[in-house]
Amino acid sequence: MPSSGPSAVPLTWLYVPADRPDRIGKALGGEADMVIVDLEDAVAPENKGVARAGVVALLATPQPRVEVRVNDVRTPYGQADLHALGTLLHGSGGVRVPKVESADEVRWIADAVPGVPLRLIIESALGLERAFEIATASPAVAGIGLGEADLRADLGVTDEAGLAWARSRIVVAARAAGLPAPAQSVYANVRALLEAFPRLERLEVRGGTGLELRPVRHESLRVLRFETGGLPAEVVRAVGACDLLALERLDLWLGVQDYGGNATVADLAPILSGERLPTLRHLGLQDSEIQDEIVAAVASAPVVARLESLALSMGVLTDAGAEALLGGQPLTHLHTLDLHHHFLTDAMAARVAEALPGVEVDLSRREKPVHDWRYVAVSE
C-alpha cells in the first residue's frame, strides 16, 4: 500500500516516460507512493514537445502522487518545462530537478515555481561538493538525492564501492539540512530481476551507466530491450553469454564512448552467431558511433538468416557501411530493415531501396554532418 497521510515521506518511486500516457495511467493505478513522470532521460529530443503537452494535460487536474522530472534547467528544454508547467505543479507532488550544481540555481527554480516542493538530484562531483549548500538553498527543497548513472560517468567509477563515499556524503548533507533520508538510485542489476521473475516475458531498460548483468539462463523472456546513450561492453558481452531460450526480439542501443558505450564488434560476436538465441526473429543493433563496423559484421552474421526484421538505425551509418551490407548475405527474406537516422548519400539510399524491393526499408531522417562531425540519435 502507498504510504498514508499528507506528510508521509514517499518510500517507493516509479519512473514513467512522459511520452507514454498509457504507462502513466497504469503506474497511477499501482501502489508506488510517487509516480515520477520523466521529461528528461526517458524522452527522446524529438518527442519532448509532445511529452510536455501531455504532462500539462495530466496536471490540469490535481495529481498529488505525480512528481515531474524536468530537463536540466540550464537547457532550453528545462526552461520550457518550467514555463509550460508553472502553477500546474501546485497540484502535483512536486518537481524533480536533475543535474543540480549550485544554490543559486535552486533559488532561481524556487522563484520560477513558487510554493512547489523541489527534489534535487546531484549528478556531478561539483554538485556533490556543494551538497549541503544546495540542500539549504531554499525552504522549497523537499529532498536531495544522487543521480548515480551520470555521477559514475563524471567520476569514472565502475563499481559499487566507488560510490560509497558519495552515498554517505549525500545522506549526511540531507540529515544536516533537516531533510528526509535520500532514496536509493534506480536499481540496475538486470540478472537479479531475471532470476527473481522466471516467468517474465518482457524487459525494457532505459539508461545504461551502472547497469549490471552476468550470464543467466531464462526460459520465458521474449523481448529484451536496452535503450541507452551508452551501453557498457560488459553488459553487451553478458547478453551474448546468456541462454535466452524463448527470446524473439533483442534491441541494443549502444550509444557513445563519452557515456559508457564502449562495446566493440568483437563484443557482439556471440549475439551475431545466434547460438544462444534459438528463437530470435528481430535484432536491433542501433545508436552507435561505430555503426559502419557493426553493419559490416552483420552482413556476414549467421543469425541474420533467421531474422524477420533488422534494425541498424540511429547511428553513424555512412555509404561505407551500406556498401558492406549490400555486398553481404541476401536480405530479401526480411520483412523490415530499419536504417532511419543515417548519413547516406541520396545515391546510396536509392541503391539500398532498389536492392530490397520486397522489404520495407526505413531510410527516413537523413542527417547532415556538422563540421564533419557525425552523431548518433541518442547520447545523453
N, C-alpha and C positions, 0 to 999 in steps of 0.2 A: 504494500500500500504506500502511496506517496506520503511524505511527512505531513503531519497535520498542523493547523494553526497558522495564523497570518505571519508570525515572526519566526517560524521554523526555518532552520538552515537547510537548504536542499542537500540531500546526500547522494542522489543519483541524477546524472545528467546525460541526456541523449541528444547527440548531434544529428541534424537532418538537413540535407541540401535545400536551400531556399528556392531552388527552381524545380522542386518536386513536391507540388501540393498534395499529391496522393500520399506520399510518405509522411508529410506533416500531419495530415489528418489521422493516419494510423498511429503515429507517435503520440499524439494527444489523447488517443484512446487507450494508451498503455498506462503503465504505472510509474514511469520516471517522474521524479519530483519536478524536474525542469527540462523542457524541450528547447534545445539551442537551435534556432533556425539560422543556418550559416550562409551568409552572403559572401564570405571570404574564400577560403581554400576549396570549398565544396562546389563552387560555381565557376565555370569557365568564363573568361573575359567577355566573350560574345553574348553570354546569357545573363550578364549582371543586371542590365536594364530591366529585362522581363522579370527576373527574380525579385528585384527591388519593388517593382509594381505589385507583385504578388504579396510581398510582406506588408505593403501599405494596405492592401485589401484585407489581409488577415487581421491586422491591428485595428481595423475600423470598428471592431467590437473588442472589448477588454479581453486580454489573454494573460492572466496572471502567471500561468505556467510556461509562458514563452519568453525566452531571452534571445535577443537578436545579436548575433556576432556580425559586426560591421567589418568593412575592409579597413586596412591601415589608413588612419585619418590624415596621414601626410600625403596621400594619393588622391587624385580626382574621384576615384571610386568611393573611398571612405567619406570624403566631404559630401558627395552626392547622397550617400546613405543617410547621413545625419540631417541634411537639408530636407530630404523627402520624408523621413520618418518623424522628425521633430516631436511635436506634442503627442503624436500617436503612441510614443513609447511610454507615456504615463500609465497606460492601461496594461502594460506588459510587466514581466518580471525583471526588466532592466536591459542594459546593453553590455555586451561583451566586447571589449576593445583589445585588439591584438597588437603586438609589437610596440608596447609602450616603453619609452626610454627616458621620460623626464616628467617632473612635477608640473612644469609649465604646460606641457601637452595635456595633462589630466585636467588642469584648471580650465583650459580652453574648451575641452569637451564638456565639462560640467556646465560652463556658461552656455554652450550651444544647445544642450538638452537639460535645462534646469529641472531639478527635482527627480531626475531619473537615476535609479541605482546603477553604479558603474562597477563592473567586474573587469579588472585589468590583468592582461596576460603579458608576462615578461618573457621575451624570447631571444634576448641577446646578452652578451657579457656586460655591456654598458647599462642596460636596464637592471640587471641583477645587482650591480654595484650600487645602484640608486634605489633599491627595493623599498627601504623604509621611507625615504623621501617621497617616493611615488605613492606609497600606501597612505601617507598622511597629507597628501596634497589638497584634498577636498573632503568635506563631510559626505559628499555623494558616493565616495568609494565604499562599496559593499563587500569587496573581497579582492584578493590578488591571487595569482597562480602562475605556473610555468607553462609555456608552450614548448614542450620538450623536444619536439621534432626540429624546429628551427634553432633552438638553443644547442642541441647536439651539433648541428651543422656549423654554427658560429664558433663553438669551442673545439671542433674537431674530435668530438667524443664518439666512440663507437660501442661502448658497453655501459651497463647499468652503474658500475662502480664510478664511472666518470661523472655521473650526475648526483652522487650522494651529497657532496658539499652544496651544490646549487639547491637541492631539495631542502636541506637543513636551513640554508640561508633564507629561503622564502617563507618557511614555517616560522622562523624566529622573527622576521620582519612583520609578518601578519600578527603574531602574538603581541609584539611590542606596540603595534598600531591599534590594538584592541579589535582586530578583525577576526572573523571565523577562520578556522584552520583551512588551508588551501586544499582543494580537491586534487586527487592524483590525476595526472595527464592521461590521455587516451591509452588504453591497454592495447599493446601491439604484438602480442605473442600469438601468431596465427596457428602454430601447431597445437597450442593448448586449446584453442577454440575447436579445432577439428577433432581432437581427441575427446573433448567434453561433449561433443554433439555428433555421434557416429552416424546419425540419420540425416544430417544436414545436407541439403541438395544444392544450395546456392550461397556463395560467399563473395561479396564485393567489398574491396578495401580501397578507401581513398586516403592518400598520403603515404609516403614511402620511408622517410627518415625515421630510424628507430624500429622498423619492422623486424620481427624475429620469426624465423621459420627453419625448422630442421626436418629432414625427411620423415614422412609419415605415410602409413597405408590407410586409405579411406575408400570405402566401397559404395558410398551413396552420393558423393559430391558430383553434381552435373555441370555446374557453372562456377568458374573461378576467375575473378577479375581484379586486377590491381590498377588503379588509376592514380598515378603519381607523377610528380615533377622530377623524381629521381629515385629509381628502384635500385637498391643495393645489389651488387653482384652476388653476395652470399644468399640473398633471397631467391634470385634467379636460379642459382645452382641447386638450391634446396627444392624448388619446384620441379626441376628436371630429375631430381633423385627420389621424388615422391611416387608411390604407386597409387594412382588415382584411377581406379578401375572403371568407374562409371562416367568419368569426365567427358563432356561433349563440347564444351566451349571454354577456351582459355584466352584471356586477354591480358597482355602485359604492356603498360605504358612505361617505357624505360627511362625517359627523362634525360637530364643533363648532368654532367660531372659536378657542376657547382652545387647541386642539390642532392648529391649522393648517387647519381645514376652512372655507376662505373662498370656496368656489365659489358662484356665483350662478346663477340661471335662465338668464341670458344665456350663461354658460359652457357650459351644457348644450345650447344650441340646435342645434349641429351633430349631436349624438347624437340628439336628438329628431327631426331631419329624416330620419335614416336613410340619407342619400345615400351615405355611405361604408361602410355596413354592409348590403350587399345580401342577406345570408343570415341576418340576425338573427331569432331566434324567441323569445328571452327577454330581458327588460330589467329590471334591478333598480336603482332609484334610492332608496337607503334611508338610515336613520340620520341624518336631517338636522334641524337646527333650523328650517329653512325648508321643512318638508315640505308645508305647505299651498300655498306658492307653486309648488313643484315639481309637485304633483298638479294644480294648475290649468293649468300648462303642458302636462303630459302629456295632459290632457283634449282638447286640440286638436292633438296632435303627429302628424305624418304617419306616423311609424314604428309607431305603435300598431296600425294596421290589419293589419299582417302578423305581429303577435306571437301566440304561443300562451300565453305566461304573462307576468305583470307583477307585480313586487314593489315596493310603495311602503310598506314596513313599517319598524318600528324607530325612526321619527322622531316629531316633534311634529305628528301629524295630528289636526286638530280637525274639528268639524262644518263649518267654512267650507271646508276642503279637500275633504271628502267631497261637499259640495253642488256644488262646481265639477266634481268627477269625474262625478257623476250628470247634470249639465247639459251635459256634453261629448259627444263622439262615442260611438257604441254600443260596448259592451264585451262583448256577448253572444257574440262569437266566441272569447273567451279560454277556455282550459281551466282556468287557475287565476289568482286575484288574491290576492296576499298583502298583508294590511294589519295583521298582528299587531303588538303594541305600539302602541297608539293611544290617543287621548283623546276618542273619540266618545261621545256620549250613547247611552243604550240605544235611544232612538227613531231616531237616525240610523243606528246599526248595523243595526237592523231594516230600515230603508229600503234600505240598500245590499244586504243579503241578498235582499230581495224583488225588487229591480230586476234581479238577475242570477241567475235561478232555475237556469240550466243551467251556471253557473260555480262551481267550487269556491273559495269565498271564505274566507280565514282571517282571522277577526276576534278571535282569541284575545288574551289579555293586555291587556285594557282597563286602562289606568293611570289614576291619580288625581293631579291636580296637588298639589304640596307647597307650601302657602302661595302659590298662584297660579303656581308655577314648574313648567313642563313640561319634560321631559328626554328625551333620546334613549336608546336601549338600550345603546349602546356609545360611550364618550367616551375615557377614558384608555386 
